[in-house]
């Protein structure tokens, strides 16, 4: 998510920090800042909203900031809108402690309330400022070392973090702490570095330490010392980085897409836990009250591309659980159709970037009609997030590959939570059913992990499909929604013509396209529709099709029909999309890989479509 760099040595720090931050721009950000000190002088902080070039201009490419010790940061907003005030670094009330942070502090409000009672004041909306002032509080309370103060703070903080901290009383030193969020520490002759990822420091050193969870690092010139949570010194071995810079940015993965596929379990869990605590969902932060939900007469989901496919899946789930009529509209068609919507309707606009032009236009159309709007977006402070009446933020983090994977999965989770909570509020499900559905959602990340761990089998099969000219995906009900996304993934990165059809529509013209050897992928996660879809697959096979089946464990009789079968763990039928889409993402990736294509940047496509 955010990018962190740090340096201490004999060279001027600010230019090194800016260069390091430039290597982390791929992570996505909305603001940036530096904190540098010159010997015993006060720590100087400069921040800027927008691109890194704005910060470089303010600091004359770093030359205007004297000092040989400093930390830098690019921020991707989570708590608080993108602004110079919310940008990092953040400081204590007396500016004696300055820090940058990557991650999310879940109990920041609780900690903030404690610090307010102790007389602290706050100038930003961020959770990071809370962490800085908590460290400052313990530093002053116990009159100990920076390690003591950080240890006490780490015990109190819940969530994920990578912290880089400077103390006025310890010139030339930087302290690092980590839980879950990535952070590496590097050393060279008389110099020490820290960064969120290897590319930021690869120009200066290939010798790095990997700091473990709940550990602290103390950076001095050319020296790094590590401590555990008890403050005891621990030993670590240096690792020599063998990757080139581009590979390092991808954390060792060949492409961003496969890296992001692997990040889905965490992204799904983070999105779920942003609104679900202790088995209960709370939409207060989303901005929907129980009264709002009870008033909803119909829902209109508006989106483009993969987000539209999320809407198709959500339609099945929301209608079945919450008993609210749902329709799904392509954003590019919505406003030109002059849609008829009830004033008590809810329009849900789904967009990863929050800047999709057609979706933004649809949002504005709904608002002009006086209809309540909800944005499901991944980028804090984006246009849709700002203009929608309410916002559900997904927690996918920056997504680099053009073909969406983890953003799609987090959008699904957001829709599932809405469906379950709407159903509960409107008394469409019992308390027992509610608990069961939440439990099923909680189990999804581990099940996604299991599918990804078995990817080699899918890779083997995908490599054999590189010469295909046409691929068809079929399914019924929610399985049709899965087929739509699987087909899109295949065509956008492999350039193979693929189509998705509701299986029952085959007889109405589509089956005439089946030829000897045509690959047909049947999706069969809905037990009530299983036999009907198998029957449609048999019809295709009798006309020469080569069949792949995608179903849940237990449906082993599909092997009598399909030539190749992929199994996914069982889950509640409403949530099957979250599991079944993973093999199809992997399938598209490995077909494209086998064809030697640019997986991350397919031709003619952009990550965010910001023009109509």
CORCOR-V269039 format. One record per pair of residues at least 12 apart in sequence whose ideal C-beta (glycine too) atoms are under 6 Angstrom apart, sorted by the first residue. I is the first residue (numbers start at 0). J is the second residue. Records with the same first field share a line. If there is no record, write none. Layout:
I=J ; J
This chain:
0=75 ; 101 ; 396
1=74 ; 75 ; 101
2=20 ; 23 ; 26 ; 73 ; 195
3=72 ; 99 ; 101 ; 163 ; 195
4=16 ; 19 ; 20 ; 71 ; 194 ; 199
5=70 ; 163 ; 173 ; 193
6=192
7=68 ; 171 ; 173 ; 191 ; 218 ; 220
8=67 ; 189 ; 190 ; 220
9=67 ; 189
12=35 ; 66 ; 67 ; 68 ; 69
13=33 ; 35 ; 58 ; 61 ; 64
14=61
16=33 ; 69 ; 71
17=55 ; 61
19=194 ; 199
20=51 ; 71 ; 73
21=51
22=198 ; 199
23=73 ; 199
25=248 ; 399
26=397
27=75 ; 397
28=73 ; 74 ; 75
29=76 ; 81
30=48 ; 74 ; 81 ; 86
31=47 ; 51 ; 54 ; 73
32=46 ; 72 ; 86 ; 87 ; 88
33=45 ; 71
34=69 ; 70 ; 88 ; 97
35=64 ; 66 ; 69
36=66 ; 68
37=65 ; 66
39=170
42=97 ; 165
43=64
44=88
45=57 ; 58
46=83 ; 86
48=82 ; 83
68=171
70=99 ; 163
72=87 ; 99
74=86 ; 87
76=379 ; 380
77=103
78=125 ; 126
79=124 ; 125
80=380
81=380
84=123
85=123 ; 124 ; 125
87=99
89=127 ; 128 ; 131
91=131 ; 132 ; 135
95=167
96=131 ; 134 ; 135 ; 166
97=165
98=131 ; 162 ; 164
99=163
100=127 ; 130 ; 160 ; 162
101=161 ; 180 ; 195
102=159 ; 160 ; 180
103=158 ; 159
104=126 ; 130 ; 156 ; 158
105=157 ; 158
106=157
107=126 ; 129
110=129 ; 133
111=129
114=132
119=132
133=152
134=148 ; 149 ; 152
137=151 ; 152
145=166 ; 174
146=215 ; 226 ; 230
149=174 ; 176 ; 215
150=228 ; 230
153=176
159=178 ; 179 ; 180
160=178 ; 180
161=177 ; 180 ; 182
162=176
163=175 ; 193
172=219
173=218
174=217
175=193 ; 216
176=215
177=210
178=212 ; 213
181=195
182=210
183=207
184=208 ; 210 ; 216 ; 223
185=200 ; 204 ; 207
186=206 ; 221 ; 223
187=203 ; 204
189=220 ; 221
190=221
191=218 ; 223
197=240 ; 247
198=244 ; 247 ; 248
201=244 ; 247
205=239 ; 240
206=237 ; 239
207=238
208=223 ; 235
213=228
254=598 ; 599
255=399 ; 400 ; 599
256=400 ; 402 ; 588 ; 598 ; 599
257=588
259=398 ; 400 ; 404 ; 405
260=404 ; 584
261=451
262=405
263=405 ; 408 ; 447
264=444 ; 447 ; 448
266=395 ; 405 ; 409
267=408 ; 412 ; 443 ; 444
268=444
269=394
270=393 ; 394 ; 409 ; 412
271=412 ; 440
273=394
274=416
278=437
280=416 ; 420
282=420
285=389 ; 391
286=389
287=389
289=424
292=421 ; 424
294=343
295=323 ; 345
296=341 ; 343 ; 344
297=324 ; 341 ; 344
298=323 ; 325 ; 345
299=326 ; 346
300=327 ; 347
301=328 ; 330 ; 333 ; 348 ; 361
302=330 ; 349
303=330 ; 355 ; 357 ; 358
305=403 ; 407
306=349 ; 350
307=329
308=483 ; 484
309=349 ; 410 ; 411
310=327
311=327 ; 480
312=477 ; 480 ; 576
313=414
314=327
315=477
316=418 ; 573
317=418
320=418 ; 422
321=418 ; 421 ; 422 ; 427
322=427
330=357 ; 358 ; 361
331=357
333=361
334=360 ; 361 ; 364
340=370
344=370
345=371
346=365 ; 370 ; 372
347=373
348=362 ; 374 ; 383
349=375 ; 410
350=376 ; 383
351=377 ; 406
352=378 ; 607
353=376 ; 378 ; 381 ; 382 ; 383 ; 384
354=381 ; 382 ; 607 ; 609
355=608
356=609 ; 610 ; 611
357=611
359=382 ; 383
362=383 ; 386
371=388
372=387 ; 388
373=389
374=387 ; 390
375=391 ; 410 ; 413
377=393 ; 395 ; 406
391=413
393=409 ; 410 ; 413
395=409
400=599
401=600 ; 601 ; 604 ; 606
402=488 ; 491 ; 492
404=584
411=576 ; 577
415=440
419=436
439=570 ; 571 ; 574
443=577
446=568 ; 578
447=581
450=567 ; 581
454=585
457=582 ; 585 ; 586
458=589
460=563
461=586 ; 589 ; 590
462=593
464=590
465=590 ; 593 ; 594
467=495 ; 518
469=496 ; 517
470=489 ; 495 ; 497 ; 518
471=498 ; 519
472=485 ; 486 ; 499 ; 520
473=500 ; 502 ; 521
474=502 ; 522
475=502 ; 528 ; 532
476=525 ; 528
477=575 ; 576
478=522 ; 524 ; 525
479=501
480=576
481=522 ; 576 ; 579 ; 580
482=499 ; 522
483=499
484=580
485=583
486=498 ; 499
488=583 ; 584 ; 587
489=587
491=601
492=587 ; 591 ; 598 ; 601
493=587 ; 590 ; 591
502=532 ; 535
505=535
513=539 ; 542 ; 544
514=543
515=543
516=545
517=544
518=545
519=539 ; 544 ; 546
520=547
521=536 ; 548
522=549 ; 579
523=550
524=551 ; 575 ; 579
525=572
533=560
536=560
537=560
545=562
546=561 ; 562
547=563
548=561 ; 564
549=565 ; 579
551=567 ; 569
552=566
565=582
567=579
